[in-house]
Amino acid sequence: MAEFTFELNDDQKEVRDWLHGFAADVMRPAAAEWDEREETPWPIIQEAAKLGIYSLDFYAQQFFDPTGLGVPMTMEELFWGDAGIALSIVGTGLAAVGVLANGTEEQIGTWVPQMYGDANDVKVAAFCSSEPDAGSDVASMRTRAVYDEAKDEWVLNGTKTWATNGGIAGVHVVVAVVDPELGSKGHASFIVPPNTPGLSQGQKFKKHGIRASHTAEVVLEDVRVPGSCLLGGKEKLDERLARAREKAKSGGERVKNAAMATFEASRPAVGAMAVGTARAAYEVALDYAKTRVQFGRPIIENQGVAFQLADMATQIDAARLLVWRASWMATAGKPFTNAEGSMSKLYASEVAKSVTAQAVQILGGNGYTREYPVERMHRDAAIYTIFEGTSEIQRMVISRAVGR
Ligand SMILES: Cc1cc2nc3c(=O)[nH]c(=O)nc-3n(C[C@H](O)[C@H](O)[C@H](O)COP(=O)(O)OP(=O)(O)OC[C@H]3O[C@@H](n4cnc5c(N)ncnc54)[C@H](O)[C@@H]3O)c2cc1C
C-alpha cells in the first residue's frame, strides 16, 4: 500500500524553492510598481518565459504531477509573490484548461502551445465566458455561434466581459450559445485564432486589486472561425445536443456545460492562489508584530495580537489542506461527490479576505498605506470570493451536493 504523506517529494521541493526564488526576487520587488501602473507586466512574463516558468512544458509537468500537488504548489508560490503579476503569468492557463477540458487531442496540440508563444515572443490567452447579463447565471449567456454549413465556419456575435487578458490575447477561447432552447446545455466553446477579424477589445476595467492583470470586455462582431475551431468537434457537439434535447423532454439528469467543465477543474487552483496571498500577508504581519514595540514590548506579546496570528496560521493551513485534498482527488480521478473542489475554493478565498484584513489591522496605520504590501494584498484578496464562481455560488454548489 502506498505510504500516506503530506510531505512534498524532493523534486517538488526543488520546484517550489525555484518558484519561491522567482516570486521573492523578481515579483515581490516589482509588485507595487505594476499595481500602480495597472498594466500587464510584459517584462516579467518574458523573464518568467526565459526561466521556463511561463511555458506550456512547465504547466503540463505540474498539471500531470501524479500526486496532484504540482498545480497548487505552483499557484501558492507565485501568488505569494504578487497576485496581480501572478495572474498575468497564469491567466493563460484558464484558457488552456478550457481547451484541455473540451478539445480534441489535435486541437490541444495545435492551440495550447500557441497560447504561450515562446521565450522570444511571449503570448497570452483569454477565456471568455462571462457576459454583462450572464455572470453567476451562466445560462443567461447571449453570445451566439451559428454554423454556416456551406463554408464549414462558425459565426460568433456578442459581448463578453471581465475577460482576463481579453483583447491583448493571441488565442481567445469563447463560450457561446449554439442552441438557445437548451439553456447552459446548449453552449459550446470555440477557439478564436490570433488576429481574427471582428474580435476587438471593449473597455478595459480599472480595478480594486490584481491591477497588474488586464481585465476587459471582448466584442465579437461577425467573427468567422473554421469548423475545426469548435472544441471537441461537430460530431461530439451534435451527439451532446441530441442527448440534452432527449433529457430536456424527459426532464432527466443534468448535463455539464462547457464553461462549467473548465471552472470545476480550476477551482482548487484558485483556492491555492488565495492561500498564497493569505500566507504572504500573514508573514508580513508576523514579522511586524515581532518588531513593532508599543507600551515597551513587541505587540506580539499581547495575547490579542498573538491569538489573531495563531488563528491566521491555522486557517491558512486548513485552507491548504482542503486545496491539496481537492487537487489530489481530481488527479486520482475521484469525483467531487460533496463538491470538494468548491469547498476548497470557498474556504481558501474567505480565509484570504479575512487574513489580509487582519494583517492590515496588525500593521496599524502602516497597514493602511501603500508603503507596506498588506494594503495591496488585502485589495488583491477580494477577487478570490468573486471570480470563478462567487462564494455564494460555491455554497449553492456545495449545498446541492450534500443535500442530494
Ligand atoms: C478581475 C476579474 C477577472 C475575471 N476573469 C474572468 C475570465 O477570465 N473569464 C470569464 O469568463 N470571467 C471572468 N471573470 C468574471 C467572474 O467570473 C464573474 O465576475 C463572476 O462569476 C460573478 O459574476 P458577476 O460579476 O456578473 O456577478 P453576479 O452574478 O451579478 O453576482 C452579484 C452578486 O449576487 C450574488 N448572487 C448571484 N446569484 C446568486 C444566487 N443564486 N444566490 C445567492 N447569491 C447570488 C453573487 O454571489 C454576487 O455576490 C472575472 C471577473 C473579475 C472581477
The ligand as an ORCA input file, in Angstrom:
! r2SCAN-3c Opt
* xyz 0 1
  C     -10.825     40.561    -12.157
  C     -11.776     39.594    -12.775
  C     -11.321     38.662    -13.681
  C     -12.210     37.780    -14.288
  N     -11.758     36.906    -15.244
  C     -12.660     36.219    -15.972
  C     -12.246     35.470    -17.111
  O     -11.064     35.400    -17.439
  N     -13.192     34.859    -17.864
  C     -14.506     34.920    -17.554
  O     -15.315     34.341    -18.272
  N     -14.944     35.594    -16.458
  C     -14.051     36.245    -15.680
  N     -14.473     36.981    -14.589
  C     -15.896     37.031    -14.284
  C     -16.286     36.392    -12.958
  O     -16.228     35.006    -13.052
  C     -17.672     36.954    -12.584
  O     -17.489     38.283    -12.180
  C     -18.333     36.135    -11.506
  O     -18.713     34.877    -11.999
  C     -19.563     36.825    -10.927
  O     -20.426     37.277    -11.935
  P     -20.976     38.785    -11.883
  O     -19.809     39.679    -11.734
  O     -21.855     39.009    -13.065
  O     -21.827     38.870    -10.561
  P     -23.415     38.448    -10.325
  O     -23.594     37.116    -10.926
  O     -24.208     39.592    -10.892
  O     -23.474     38.408     -8.798
  C     -23.637     39.572     -7.974
  C     -23.808     39.113     -6.527
  O     -25.027     38.329     -6.427
  C     -24.729     37.069     -5.858
  N     -25.606     36.050     -6.451
  C     -25.914     35.855     -7.762
  N     -26.751     34.827     -7.901
  C     -26.994     34.347     -6.662
  C     -27.783     33.281     -6.133
  N     -28.496     32.482     -6.923
  N     -27.803     33.093     -4.792
  C     -27.078     33.895     -3.968
  N     -26.301     34.919     -4.400
  C     -26.261     35.133     -5.725
  C     -23.279     36.803     -6.220
  O     -22.692     35.835     -5.352
  C     -22.690     38.186     -6.046
  O     -22.412     38.425     -4.696
  C     -13.583     37.828    -13.938
  C     -14.028     38.774    -13.000
  C     -13.159     39.658    -12.433
  C     -13.693     40.686    -11.465
*
